[in-house]
Amino acid sequence: MKTDNISRFGATDAWMLLAVLIWALNFSFIKIALREISPNGFNGPRLALAALLLLVVLWRKEGKISLDGADLRKVIILGLIGNTAYQLLFINGFSLTTASTTSLIMTMTPIFIALMSAVFIRERIHWVGWLGIAISFFGLYLIIFSQSGFLSLAGQSLKGNLMILLGNLFWAAYTVFSKPLLEKISPLKLTSLTLGIGALCYLPFAAKEIIEQPWHSVSSKGWGSFFYSSILAIAVSYVIWYSSVRRVGNTKTGIFNNITPALTVFFAYLFLHERVSVQEVAGAVVILFGFYLTRSGDRWFERKRRLI
C-alpha cells in the first residue's frame, strides 16, 4: 500500500491522537499498579493477555495466521526487539524513575526513528537535520542527568533513565524495520504475531515474580490499571500505531510521540503528584526544536536561501 502523504488532518491523525491519550494516561496507571505488583510480575501477564486478545481478533478477522519462512524469521526478530527487549528495559527502568521523566526521555523516539531510517533504509537527512539530531542529544542530556548533573550510575533514577533510553532505541528499530513487512501483511497481523512472540519470550524473565506475587492482595485499583494497560495501551494502541506507520510512514507517525509527554506530565501531576524540574522541561523543548530541524529544517533553510 502506498504511503498517504496528504498533509491535512484526517482519520489517521484522529486515531493517533486517541492512542497518544491512552499512552499518556497509561504511564500513571502503570505507576499505580506497580505500588502493588512487581515490575515483571505486572508486565509478563499484561503482555500475555494483550497478545492473546490480539491473536483471537486476528484469527476471527483474517483466519490465516501463518507466514512464509522468510517473513516469519523477520517477525520473530521484530517480536524480540519490540516486545521482549523493549518491554524488559521499559518496565524495569520505569520502576526506578518517574512517569514524567520517562515520557520526556521518550521525546527522543522520533529522532531515533529518523536516524535509523537514514542509516538503514537510506532516507536522506539534510545537514540541517543532522544539526537537529545533535541538538536533540543535548536536550536528552539535560533530561537524563537532571538529578545528578553528571555521568554517574550511582542513582537509581539515573539507571532507570538510561534503561528507558536504551528501550527507546529498540522501539525505534521496531518501528523502522516493520515498515517493509507492512507492505505485505496487515497491521493487525504484524502487531499480533510480534506481540505474541515477544510475550512468549518475555515470560521466562517474569516467571519468578509472577509466582511470588500475592495476587489475592491486589486492589481493584491495581487490577483496573492492569486491564487498562493490557487492553487499551497495548492491544488497541499497537494496532493504531502500525496502521498509521503503514498509511503515513515512520516519521509522520513518530511525531505524535511529541504530544505524549505534555499529557503524561499533566496526568502524572494530577494522579501521582509528580513534578518536573526546569532542566527537564528545557531538555524537552531542546529535543522538540531539534526534531523540528530534523523534520523540516531543510525546507526552512532552502526558503531562506532563496530570499537572500
C-alpha positions as CSV (number, residue, x, y, z in Angstrom):
1,M,0.0,0.0,0.0
2,K,1.3,3.4,-0.9
3,T,2.1,5.9,1.8
4,D,-0.5,8.6,2.2
5,N,1.2,12.0,2.0
6,I,-1.9,14.1,2.4
7,S,-1.0,16.9,4.8
8,R,-4.5,17.7,6.1
9,F,-5.8,16.4,9.3
10,G,-7.6,13.1,8.8
11,A,-8.9,9.9,10.3
12,T,-5.4,8.5,10.8
13,D,-4.4,11.6,12.8
14,A,-7.6,11.3,15.0
15,W,-6.8,7.7,15.8
16,M,-3.2,8.5,16.6
17,L,-4.4,11.3,19.0
18,L,-6.6,8.7,20.7
19,A,-3.5,6.4,21.1
20,V,-1.5,9.3,22.5
21,L,-4.2,10.0,25.1
22,I,-4.3,6.3,26.0
23,W,-0.5,6.1,26.4
24,A,-0.3,9.3,28.4
25,L,-2.7,8.0,30.9
26,N,-1.0,4.6,30.9
27,F,2.2,6.0,32.5
28,S,0.2,7.0,35.6
29,F,-1.8,3.8,35.6
30,I,1.3,1.6,35.5
31,K,2.8,3.6,38.4
32,I,-0.4,2.9,40.4
33,A,-0.2,-0.8,39.6
34,L,3.5,-1.0,40.5
35,R,2.6,0.1,44.0
36,E,1.1,-3.4,44.5
37,I,2.6,-5.6,41.8
38,S,6.3,-6.2,41.0
39,P,7.6,-4.9,37.6
40,N,7.9,-8.2,35.7
41,G,5.0,-9.7,37.7
42,F,2.9,-6.9,36.2
43,N,4.4,-6.8,32.7
44,G,4.5,-10.6,32.0
45,P,0.7,-11.2,32.4
46,R,0.0,-7.8,30.8
47,L,1.8,-8.7,27.6
48,A,0.4,-12.3,27.6
49,L,-3.2,-11.0,27.9
50,A,-2.8,-8.4,25.2
51,A,-1.2,-10.9,22.9
52,L,-4.0,-13.4,23.5
53,L,-6.7,-10.8,22.7
54,L,-5.0,-9.7,19.5
55,L,-4.4,-13.3,18.3
56,V,-8.1,-14.1,18.8
57,V,-9.1,-10.9,16.9
58,L,-6.7,-11.8,14.2
59,W,-8.0,-15.3,13.8
60,R,-11.6,-14.2,13.7
61,K,-10.9,-11.4,11.3
62,E,-8.3,-12.8,8.9
63,G,-8.4,-16.6,9.6
64,K,-4.9,-17.3,8.4
65,I,-2.2,-16.6,11.0
66,S,0.8,-18.4,9.4
67,L,3.6,-16.7,7.4
68,D,6.2,-18.0,4.9
69,G,9.6,-18.8,6.3
70,A,11.4,-15.5,5.4
71,D,8.6,-13.3,6.8
72,L,8.3,-15.5,9.9
73,R,12.0,-15.0,10.7
74,K,11.6,-11.3,10.4
75,V,8.5,-11.3,12.6
76,I,10.4,-13.3,15.3
77,I,13.2,-10.8,15.3
78,L,10.8,-7.9,15.5
79,G,9.0,-9.5,18.4
80,L,12.2,-10.0,20.3
81,I,13.3,-6.4,19.6
82,G,10.0,-4.5,20.0
83,N,8.4,-6.5,22.8
84,T,10.8,-8.7,24.7
85,A,13.8,-6.4,24.8
86,Y,11.9,-3.1,24.8
87,Q,9.4,-4.2,27.5
88,L,12.1,-5.6,29.8
89,L,14.0,-2.3,29.6
90,F,10.9,-0.2,29.8
91,I,9.2,-1.7,32.9
92,N,12.4,-2.2,34.9
93,G,13.6,1.3,34.0
94,F,10.2,2.8,34.7
95,S,10.1,1.3,38.2
96,L,13.3,3.3,39.0
97,T,12.3,6.7,37.7
98,T,9.2,8.9,37.4
99,A,6.4,8.8,34.9
100,S,7.1,12.4,33.9
101,T,10.8,11.8,33.2
102,T,10.2,8.6,31.3
103,S,7.8,10.4,29.0
104,L,10.2,13.3,28.4
105,I,13.0,10.9,27.5
106,M,10.6,9.3,25.0
107,T,10.6,12.6,23.1
108,M,13.8,11.2,21.5
109,T,11.8,8.4,19.8
110,P,11.2,10.4,16.5
111,I,14.9,11.4,16.4
112,F,15.9,7.7,16.7
113,I,13.4,6.7,14.1
114,A,14.7,9.4,11.7
115,L,18.3,8.5,12.4
116,M,17.8,4.7,11.9
117,S,15.7,5.4,8.7
118,A,18.7,7.4,7.4
119,V,21.2,4.7,8.3
120,F,19.4,1.5,7.4
121,I,16.8,2.4,4.7
122,R,18.7,5.3,3.2
123,E,16.2,8.1,3.9
124,R,18.1,11.3,3.2
125,I,18.7,13.8,6.0
126,H,19.8,17.4,5.1
127,W,22.7,18.8,7.0
128,V,20.3,21.0,8.9
129,G,18.6,17.7,10.0
130,W,21.9,16.4,11.3
131,L,22.3,19.6,13.3
132,G,18.8,19.0,14.7
133,I,19.8,15.5,15.8
134,A,22.9,16.8,17.6
135,I,20.8,19.5,19.3
136,S,18.3,16.8,20.4
137,F,21.0,14.8,22.0
138,F,22.0,17.8,24.1
139,G,18.3,18.1,25.2
140,L,18.4,14.4,26.1
141,Y,21.4,15.0,28.3
142,L,19.6,17.8,30.2
143,I,16.7,15.4,31.0
144,I,18.6,12.2,31.9
145,F,21.1,14.0,34.1
146,S,18.7,16.5,35.6
147,Q,19.1,15.0,39.1
148,S,22.8,14.2,39.1
149,G,24.2,16.7,36.6
150,F,27.0,14.4,35.6
151,L,27.6,10.9,34.2
152,S,27.3,8.5,37.1
153,L,25.3,5.3,37.5
154,A,25.1,5.7,41.3
155,G,21.5,6.9,41.4
156,Q,18.5,4.6,40.8
157,S,16.7,7.3,38.9
158,L,19.6,7.7,36.5
159,K,19.8,3.9,36.0
160,G,16.1,3.9,35.2
161,N,16.5,6.8,32.8
162,L,19.3,5.1,30.9
163,M,17.3,1.9,30.6
164,I,14.3,3.8,29.2
165,L,16.7,5.4,26.7
166,L,18.0,2.1,25.5
167,G,14.5,0.8,25.3
168,N,13.6,3.7,23.1
169,L,16.3,2.6,20.7
170,F,14.7,-0.9,20.5
171,W,11.3,0.7,19.9
172,A,12.7,2.9,17.1
173,A,14.2,-0.1,15.4
174,Y,10.9,-2.0,15.8
175,T,9.1,0.9,14.0
176,V,11.6,1.3,11.2
177,F,12.1,-2.4,10.3
178,S,8.4,-3.1,10.5
179,K,7.7,-0.8,7.5
180,P,8.7,-3.2,4.7
181,L,6.6,-6.0,6.3
182,L,3.6,-3.7,6.5
183,E,3.7,-3.6,2.7
184,K,2.8,-7.3,2.7
185,I,0.8,-8.1,5.8
186,S,-1.8,-6.2,7.8
187,P,-1.0,-4.1,10.8
188,L,-3.2,-6.4,12.9
189,K,-1.3,-9.5,11.9
190,L,2.1,-7.9,12.4
191,T,1.1,-6.5,15.8
192,S,-0.5,-9.7,17.0
193,L,2.4,-12.0,15.9
194,T,5.2,-9.8,17.1
195,L,3.5,-9.3,20.4
196,G,2.7,-13.0,20.8
197,I,6.3,-14.0,20.1
198,G,7.6,-11.1,22.3
199,A,5.3,-12.1,25.2
200,L,6.2,-15.8,25.0
201,C,9.9,-14.9,25.2
202,Y,9.3,-12.4,28.0
203,L,7.6,-14.9,30.3
204,P,10.7,-16.8,31.4
205,F,12.2,-13.5,32.7
206,A,9.0,-12.8,34.6
207,A,8.1,-16.3,35.9
208,K,9.7,-15.9,39.4
209,E,8.0,-12.6,40.1
210,I,4.6,-13.9,38.8
211,I,4.8,-17.0,41.1
212,E,5.8,-15.0,44.1
213,Q,3.3,-12.1,43.6
214,P,0.5,-12.2,46.2
215,W,-2.3,-11.7,43.7
216,H,-5.1,-12.0,46.3
217,S,-4.0,-8.7,47.9
218,V,-4.1,-6.6,44.7
219,S,-6.8,-3.9,45.0
220,S,-9.5,-3.1,42.4
221,K,-7.4,0.0,41.5
222,G,-4.4,-2.2,40.8
223,W,-6.5,-4.6,38.7
224,G,-8.1,-1.7,36.8
225,S,-4.7,-0.3,36.0
226,F,-3.6,-3.8,34.8
227,F,-6.5,-4.3,32.4
228,Y,-6.4,-0.7,31.1
229,S,-2.7,-1.1,30.4
230,S,-3.1,-4.6,28.8
231,I,-6.2,-3.9,26.6
232,L,-6.0,-0.3,25.7
233,A,-2.4,0.7,25.9
234,I,-1.1,-2.4,24.1
235,A,-3.8,-4.3,22.2
236,V,-5.7,-1.4,20.9
237,S,-2.9,1.3,20.6
238,Y,-0.4,-1.0,18.9
239,V,-2.8,-1.7,16.1
240,I,-3.4,2.1,15.7
241,W,0.3,2.7,15.7
242,Y,1.1,0.1,13.0
243,S,-1.9,1.3,10.9
244,S,-0.5,4.8,10.9
245,V,3.0,3.6,10.0
246,R,1.6,1.8,7.0
247,R,-0.6,4.7,5.9
248,V,1.6,7.8,6.5
249,G,5.1,6.4,7.2
250,N,7.6,6.2,10.1
251,T,8.4,9.9,10.6
252,K,4.8,11.3,10.5
253,T,3.7,8.6,12.9
254,G,6.7,9.1,15.2
255,I,5.9,12.8,15.5
256,F,2.8,12.0,17.6
257,N,5.2,10.9,20.4
258,N,6.0,14.6,20.9
259,I,2.4,15.2,22.2
260,T,2.5,12.4,24.7
261,P,5.0,13.9,27.2
262,A,2.9,17.1,27.9
263,L,-0.2,15.0,28.6
264,T,1.8,12.5,30.6
265,V,3.3,15.2,32.8
266,F,-0.2,16.6,33.3
267,F,-1.8,13.3,34.3
268,A,1.2,12.4,36.5
269,Y,0.8,15.6,38.4
270,L,-3.0,15.0,38.7
271,F,-2.8,11.4,39.8
272,L,0.7,10.9,41.2
273,H,1.6,14.5,42.4
274,E,4.8,14.3,40.4
275,R,6.7,17.5,39.4
276,V,9.2,18.1,36.7
277,S,12.3,20.3,37.0
278,V,13.1,23.3,34.9
279,Q,16.1,21.5,33.4
280,E,13.8,18.6,32.3
281,V,11.4,21.0,30.7
282,A,14.3,22.8,29.0
283,G,15.6,19.5,27.7
284,A,12.2,18.5,26.2
285,V,12.0,21.9,24.5
286,V,15.5,21.5,23.1
287,I,14.6,18.0,21.8
288,L,11.5,19.2,20.1
289,F,13.4,22.0,18.5
290,G,16.0,19.5,17.3
291,F,13.2,17.3,15.9
292,Y,11.7,20.3,14.1
293,L,15.1,20.9,12.4
294,T,15.4,17.2,11.6
295,R,11.9,17.0,10.1
296,S,11.5,20.4,8.4
297,G,14.7,22.4,8.8
298,D,15.9,21.7,5.2
299,R,12.8,23.3,3.8
300,W,13.2,26.3,6.1
301,F,16.8,26.7,5.1
302,E,16.1,26.5,1.4
303,R,13.4,29.1,1.7
304,K,15.7,31.5,3.5
305,R,18.5,30.9,0.9
306,R,16.2,31.7,-2.0
307,L,15.2,35.0,-0.3
308,I,18.8,36.1,0.0
